[in-house]
Amino acid sequence: MNKRLFILNADDFGLSEYHNKAVFEGYINGYLTSASLCANGEAFYDAVNNIIPKCNNLSIAVHLNIMEGISLTNCPLLTNKNNFFKNNYLYLILNQNNKALKKQIQSEFKAQIERVLHYTNITHLDSHVHTHAIPQIFEICCELANEYKIKFIRTQFEKNYLIPDIKKHINIFYPLNLIKLNLLRYFTTKNKETIKKFGLKTNDFFIGIRYTGNMNSDAIKYALMKVKDKNCIIEGIIHPCLYEGDIYNSHTQEFKITQDINLKEQINKLGFKLTNFNKI
């Protein structure tokens, strides 16, 4: 029996009440199935007290975060004097073998996992700005996944595809996204070997890098059309927000994906079953 599984995941859950509202509405009134929770997010307690209890079957990841906000531990190699994270992605790549840095990353990740575990079950691990994809950091995540009995860790192999809309490609996002796409695909080839070494599981394919900052229903549809595998797990990520008033931006556009009934029908026609990491 063929099993083509699709998970629609909201990253940045807990960053603000606007993100939390989008997760709630996307789950209750749409087909959002999964969300990645920032343990150090400003609206973390709103998420765990007011949103998660009302979304019984929503699967929850820890959105491991060493790029934004305040740390939960003392990690001076990662933070400034006020304990706010200070490093960029390139710094983490270049210093991924630094033993002292790795020790501080591990301690911070442990604290973030334990904070989330205090309130809810964890089905998978991923990270803010894909920092966990950096191979030495990915190995830390695998060690922690085994320690806390978390079965799934996100990897980011996104197939090549194009949306037939020139405006999607003539903008500031697209060329930068292609660089990020190829870097993350390279990391994924290494990280899938690490997955095997630790006996963990991951998604087979990923959607959400090529059109980061410009995601809409077409990005999901055309990506899924490219997948011909009979048995696979695909994770599509969005960063939805529901702002008050007349504010409209890419995050609002991404929320609309969760409400698009035509896309949901297209997903089914392509032979994919909507699910989440709780059910796999």
N, C-alpha and C positions, 0 to 999 in steps of 0.2 A: 504494500500500500504506500503510495506516494505521500510524503509529508513536507509540504511547502509552507513554512511557518513565517509569519510576519509580525514583528513587534514594533509598535509605535511608542517611542520613549520621549518624555519631556526632560531635557537637561535643565539644570539651574533651579530646580525645586528648592524652595527655602531661601533663595537670595532676596526676595521681597514678597510682600503680600500680593503684588500684581502677578508675580510668577505663580504663587500658590492658588490664586483665584483661577488662573488659566488651567492649571492642573485639575482642579476640582470640576470646572465646567467641561473640560475636555474629556474627563472620565465619566461624569454623570450624564452629560447630554451629547457626548460624542463617542469616539472609539479609541481614545487614548488608553493604553493598557499598562503603561509602565512609567515610572518617574525616578529621576536621580537626585537624591537629596543632599544638599550642602550642609554638613554638620556645623560649619562656622558661618552660615548665612544669617543675615539680620532677621529673617522671618522663619528661622528654624522652629522655634517653639509654636508659632502659629501653624506651621505645617504639621507637626506631630500631635498637637492638641486639637486643632480645628478641622484639618483636612483629611489626614490619613484615617481617623476613626470613621469617617463617612464614606470611605472608598475601600470597602472590604477586600476586593480582589485585585487592587492595584499592586503590582510588584514594585518593590523599592530597592534601588541601588544606593550605595554610598558614592556620592560625586566627590571623590577625593580632591582636595583643593589646597594647593600650595602656591597659587598664583594671585589670589585676590582675597581681601579681607584680613581678619585678625587670626593669629594662630591659637590653637588650644594648648600648646606646649611651649616650653622654652627652646627655641630653635634659631639661634642668632645667625646661622649661615643662610637661613631662609628669610629672615625678617629684618626690619629696621628696628631702631631703638624703642619704637612704640608697639612692637610685635605685629606690625602689618607686613604681609608677604611682599618681597621687594624684587625678586628675580624674574627675568624673562626666560622664554623657552630655550633660547640659544645657550644661556648660562647653564641650564640644567643638562642639556645635551653634552656640553663640553666638560662638565664636572660630574658626570654620572658615575664615574669610578672613584670619586673621592669618598673614602671610608667614613670620615666624620660627617660629611653631608648626607650620605646614605643612612647613617644611624639616626640622624635628626629627622629625615623623611619618614623612616620606619616608625619612629616614636609618634610623630604627628599623625600619620595614617592610622596607627593603632588607636589613638585618642579619638579620632573622627569616627572610626568604625564602632568603638565602644559607646560613644555618645548616641549614635543612631540605634544600636542594639538595645539600649536602655528603654527605647520607646516602641520599636517595631522589629519585625524580622527583616533580614537582608537577603535578597535573592541574587544579587550580582554586584560587581564592582566596576566603576569607570572613573573618569576624572574630568575636572574642569580644564578646558583647553588641551585635552588629550595628553597631559603630562605623564600619565601612567604608561603611555605607549613607548616612552624612551626605554630601551631594553633593560638597563640595569635597574630602573625604577619599576619596570614591569615585573622583574623577578622578585622584588620586595613585595609587590602586590600579590603575587602567587603564593609566597610564603605566608602572608597574612590570610589569604583566602583559605588555605588549608588549616591554619590555626583556628579560624573562626567558622570553619565548615561552610564556606560560601562556594558554591559550585561553579558559577559563571564569572568570567572576566571579559570585558569588551575588547575586541580587536577591530581594526579599521581597514579592511580590504574592500574598497569600493570599485565596482566594475566601471569600465569606460562607457559612457553614454552621453547623449546630448539632448537637450530640450530644443525643439525646432522653433526657437524664438531668438532672434539676433540680439535683442535687448538683454537677454540673460548672459551674454558673453562680452558685450562692450560696456564694461563698468569696472570700477576699481577692485571689486571682489574677485572676479573670475581668475585673472592671472595669478594672484596670490594664492587662491584656493588650489590651483593646479600644482604649485610648488608644495603646498602642505599635503595634498593628495598623494603625490609621489613619495614624499618623505614617510608618511604614515603607512603606505603600502610596503615600503622597504622594511620599516620596523615590524610590520605584521608578519613578514616572512620569518623573522627571527623569533618573534613572540609566540608564534604557533608551535615552535619547537619547545619553548619553555612551558607552554600549556601542557604538552604531552609529558614533559619531564615531571610535572607536578600532579598529573592525573586529573586536570581540571577540564572544564568545557568552555566553549566560546561560540559566538555567532559565526556563521560561515561567510556572510557578506554584510556590508554596511552601507547605509545611505545617509548623506548629510555633510560631506566635506566639499564636494565639487561645487555645490551651490550654497555654501555657508553665507549667510547674510542676505540671501536672495531665494530662500526656500519657499516653495508653494506646492500645491497638489501635483502639478506637472513633474516636479522633481522626483516625487515618490513614484508616480505612474510610469514614467519613462525608465527609471532605474529598475523597477520590477519587471518591465517588459524585456529587459536585457538578460534576465536570469532564466536560464533554461534547465537548471539542475532540478531533478525530481525530488530530492530530499535535501532540504537546506533550512537553515535559520537565518533570517535577515532582520537586522535591527535598523530601523530608521529613526534618526534623532531630529527633534525640533527644539526650539528655545522659545516657547510661547509665553506671552504676557497679555494680561487684560488691564489696560490702563483706564483710569477714569477720565471723563471729559472727551475732548476731541483729539487726543494724542493718537497718532497712527504711525507705525513704523514696521520694520521687518518682523519684529516679534509678534505684533498684532496679526500680520499676514500669516505667520506660522501657526498661530492659534486657529485660524480658519481651516487649516488642514484637518483638524480634529472634528470639524463640523460638516465636512464635505461628503454628503451621502453618495454623490456620483463617484467619488474616488473609492469609497468603501465598496461600492458595487463593482468597480473595476478591479480592485484587489481580489475579490471573490472570483470574478470571471477569469483572472489570470491563474487561478488555482491555488491561491494562498489563503491560509486560515489565520485570522487574527487571533493572537494569543499573547501570553507574557511569560516571564521566566518562572513564575509560580507553577505554571502548568506543564512545563517541559520536563 
